[in-house]
């Protein structure tokens, strides 16, 4: 019985959240403009991804250099005598 009530509530919530699509006619000129704009959008997206990747790699390399230096110092510390 609980499953039936819970299923009914979930079904009602899903039914209530359905949104109708807006009927909008697209003119041929709008379609052509959107198709023409695609290559520029793709190039912009790729350039942004390249810049993000370069920034991430620079940060990552700096962190790895610091970590490597700390590791080398720790290894050197194993072989030095303390007074």
Secondary structure by P-SEA (a helix, b strand, c coil): caaaaaaaaaaaaaaaabbbbbbccccaaaaaaaaaaaaaaaaaaaaaaaaaaaaaaaaaaaaaaaaaaaaaaaaaaaacccc
